[in-house]
Amino acid sequence: MCDEEQDYKVSDELLDRPLPVDSDDTERVRLRMRRRLVGRRLDRYLHGRFPHMSRTLIQRLIKQGGITVNGKTTKPSYEPNAGDIIEVLVPPPEPLELIPEPIPLDIVYEDDHMLALNKRTGIICHPAKSTQTGTIANGLAYYAQSLSHGDDPFRPGIVHRLDKNTTGIMLIAKTDEAHWRLGLQFERRTIHKTYMGIVEGEPQLDGDVIDAPLAAHERIKERYIVPGIRHRSFLFKEAVTRYQVVERFRGFTLVHMHPKTGRTHQLRVHMSHIGHPMFGDTYYGGHHFSEKDLTGSGSEEPLLLFQALHAFRIEFRHPITETMMELQAPPPAELQRVIDLLRAHRGK
């Protein structure tokens, strides 16, 4: 989902990637709606009419004005009415090439249908265009004999994502059936994820549920907030996180977090919202700390240049055998060193 798992949705970066609708090979299709489609989104309806076009492609066309309703731009969520004139510019197929690269992958589980890897920090999950390299998807294209297709050719096999600087377990589908079955579990919220994190300060409670919606920041791209009274006009999404205190130190706390929802940056924003930002998460109010800061001596270089957040456990049903599974991934060495230093010098 997911930082933490990100929303299982099409990214703005992908939606903004220009489509060749001005090409001589572009086909213009005009549809007249005979009746109102109650509860049927425009993107879903058009996907049914044009099955060779993915919903991702259709959403890109809508955003870029390649699909109009009654001569006006619209949204993927629009529900067509009787009499609507829908015009669709069907672009020629895009050249698709995901460049395989021998990127080291820490595989923690693998069978004929899926695999799970322990994602390291500093790497994004998939490219935004075919020429981009150095992503998990590029490494998977080199490593795996087969991967699921999904809606986006640049993210084969990837069922859910983690932020660039969040480490931990990611599930990868090798077949289309495994992909949609895993995706359905994420959609129904039957997959249980546990993250470990170090937060600044000491929460008053040993555990609690944070039920606070998230909205995109009005000015800063890719930043999220818990909207207040003055943000009533914001579009927000439900977000719920349960956390448990695992170990307390002087000035810091090791916590486990269980996201009920999988909103982008959810765990980082929620912990910052209650006054306990993540260790190293300067984006959401946290700070960098050195060995000297924690122990009184040693190096003054930051121990972590990223948020202290790791997806260490995931529980789910195998997409084919339906066996309940629990997978774990150890934290990166840098994060484990911070924990060890806190235990040795700031334990209670």
BELJO-V679917 format. One record per residue. N is the residue number from 1. RES is the residue in one small letter. PSI is psi as a letter, one per 30 degrees, with the letter a starting at -180 (NA if undefined). OMEGA is omega in whole degrees, -180 to 180 (999 if undefined). BURIAL is b if it has 9 or more other ideal C-beta (glycine too) atoms within 8 Angstrom, else e. Layout:
N RES PSI OMEGA BURIAL
N RES PSI OMEGA BURIAL
//
This chain:
1 m c 8 b
2 c NA 999 b
3 d a 167 b
4 e l -180 b
5 e k -180 b
6 q l 178 b
7 d k 177 e
8 y i -175 b
9 k l 178 e
10 v k -178 b
11 s l 177 e
12 d e -180 e
13 e e 179 e
14 l e -179 b
15 l e -178 b
16 d f -179 e
17 r j -173 b
18 p k 176 e
19 l k -177 b
20 p i -177 b
21 v f 178 b
22 d g -178 e
23 s l 177 e
24 d f -179 e
25 d f -180 e
26 t k 179 b
27 e k 177 e
28 r k -179 e
29 v k -178 e
30 r k -178 e
31 l k 173 b
32 r k -178 e
33 m k 180 b
34 r f -179 e
35 r l 179 e
36 r k 178 e
37 l i -176 b
38 v k 178 e
39 g g -179 e
40 r j 180 e
41 r l 179 b
42 l e -178 b
43 d e 178 b
44 r e 179 b
45 y e -178 b
46 l e 176 b
47 h e 176 b
48 g e 180 e
49 r e -179 e
50 f i -174 b
51 p f 179 e
52 h f 178 e
53 m k 179 b
54 s l 176 e
55 r e 176 b
56 t e 179 b
57 l e -180 b
58 i e 179 b
59 q e 177 b
60 r e 179 b
61 l e 180 b
62 i e -178 b
63 k e -176 b
64 q g 176 b
65 g g 178 e
66 g f 174 b
67 i k -180 b
68 t l 175 b
69 v j -178 b
70 n h 177 e
71 g g -178 e
72 k l 175 e
73 t l -176 e
74 t a -180 b
75 k l 178 e
76 p f -176 b
77 s f -179 e
78 y k 178 b
79 e j -176 b
80 p k 178 b
81 n l 176 e
82 a k 180 e
83 g f 179 e
84 d k 173 b
85 i j -179 b
86 i k 177 b
87 e k -176 b
88 v k 171 b
89 l j -177 b
90 v j -177 b
91 p l 175 b
92 p l 180 e
93 p k 178 e
94 e k 172 e
95 p k -175 e
96 l k 177 e
97 e j 174 e
98 l j -173 b
99 i j 177 b
100 p k 179 e
101 e k 179 b
102 p i 180 e
103 i k -180 b
104 p k 178 e
105 l k 179 b
106 d j -176 b
107 i k -180 e
108 v f 177 b
109 y k 177 b
110 e k 169 e
111 d a -176 e
112 d f -172 e
113 h f -174 b
114 m l 170 b
115 l l 176 b
116 a k 180 b
117 l l 177 b
118 n j -175 b
119 k k 176 b
120 r l 179 e
121 t l 173 b
122 g g -180 e
123 i k 178 b
124 i l -172 e
125 c e -177 b
126 h l -179 b
127 p l 175 b
128 a f 178 b
129 k l -171 e
130 s f -178 b
131 t f 180 e
132 q k -178 e
133 t a 176 e
134 g g -178 e
135 t l 175 b
136 i e -179 b
137 a e 177 b
138 n e 178 b
139 g e 178 b
140 l e 179 b
141 a e 178 b
142 y e -171 b
143 y e -168 e
144 a k 176 b
145 q e 179 e
146 s k 177 e
147 l l 178 b
148 s l -177 b
149 h e -179 e
150 g a -178 b
151 d f -173 e
152 d j -178 b
153 p f -179 e
154 f g 176 b
155 r h 180 b
156 p k 176 b
157 g f -172 b
158 i j -177 b
159 v e 179 b
160 h l -173 b
161 r l 168 b
162 l l 178 b
163 d l 179 b
164 k e -175 e
165 n g 172 b
166 t k -178 b
167 t l 172 b
168 g a -171 b
169 i k 170 b
170 m k 176 b
171 l k -178 b
172 i k 180 b
173 a k 177 b
174 k f -179 b
175 t l 179 b
176 d e 180 b
177 e e 178 b
178 a e -179 b
179 h e -176 b
180 w f 178 e
181 r e 175 b
182 l e 179 b
183 g e 179 b
184 l e 177 e
185 q e 176 b
186 f e -179 b
187 e e -179 e
188 r f 177 e
189 r h 176 e
190 t f 173 e
191 i k -177 b
192 h k -178 e
193 k k 177 b
194 t k 178 b
195 y k 170 b
196 m k 180 b
197 g l 173 b
198 i k 179 b
199 v l 177 b
200 e k 180 b
201 g a -178 b
202 e j 179 e
203 p k -179 b
204 q e -178 e
205 l l 177 e
206 d f 178 e
207 g l -179 e
208 d l 174 e
209 v k 177 e
210 i j 180 b
211 d j -175 e
212 a k -178 e
213 p l 179 b
214 l k 177 b
215 a l 176 b
216 a k 178 e
217 h k -175 b
218 e f -176 e
219 r e -173 e
220 i j -178 e
221 k k 177 e
222 e g 172 e
223 r k -176 b
224 y l -178 b
225 i l 166 b
226 v j -174 b
227 p k 177 b
228 g a -177 e
229 i e -176 e
230 r f -180 e
231 h h -175 b
232 r f -178 e
233 s f -177 e
234 f k 169 b
235 l j -177 e
236 f l 180 b
237 k k 177 b
238 e k 178 e
239 a k -177 b
240 v k 179 b
241 t k 172 b
242 r k 178 b
243 y l 178 b
244 q k 174 b
245 v k 180 b
246 v e -176 e
247 e k -180 e
248 r k 175 e
249 f l 176 b
250 r j 177 e
251 g f -178 e
252 f l -180 b
253 t k 172 b
254 l k -177 b
255 v l 167 b
256 h k -178 b
257 m k -179 b
258 h j -180 b
259 p k 174 b
260 k e 174 e
261 t l -176 b
262 g h -178 b
263 r l 178 b
264 t k 178 e
265 h g -173 b
266 q e -175 b
267 l e -179 b
268 r e -180 b
269 v e -178 b
270 h e -179 b
271 m e 175 b
272 s e -179 b
273 h e 180 b
274 i g 174 b
275 g g -178 e
276 h i -179 b
277 p l 180 b
278 m k 171 b
279 f k 177 b
280 g f -176 b
281 d i -178 b
282 t f -180 e
283 y f -178 e
284 y h 171 b
285 g f 178 e
286 g a -177 b
287 h l 171 e
288 h k 179 b
289 f k 179 b
290 s l 175 b
291 e e 179 b
292 k e 178 b
293 d e -175 e
294 l e -172 b
295 t f -177 b
296 g f 178 e
297 s l 178 e
298 g a -174 e
299 s k 176 e
300 e g 177 e
301 e k 179 e
302 p k 178 e
303 l e 179 b
304 l k 175 b
305 l g -180 e
306 f l -178 b
307 q k -179 b
308 a i -175 b
309 l k -174 b
310 h k 177 b
311 a j -169 b
312 f f -179 b
313 r k 176 b
314 i k 179 b
315 e k -175 b
316 f l 176 b
317 r k -180 b
318 h k -172 b
319 p f -178 b
320 i e -178 e
321 t f -179 e
322 e g 174 e
323 t k 176 e
324 m k -177 e
325 m k 173 b
326 e j 180 e
327 l k 179 b
328 q l 178 e
329 a k -180 b
330 p l 179 e
331 p l 177 b
332 p l -175 b
333 a e -179 e
334 e e 180 b
335 l e 179 b
336 q e 179 b
337 r e 178 b
338 v e 179 b
339 i e -180 b
340 d e 179 e
341 l e 179 b
342 l e 179 b
343 r e -176 b
344 a e -171 e
345 h f -178 b
346 r g 179 b
347 g l 179 e
348 k NA 999 e
//
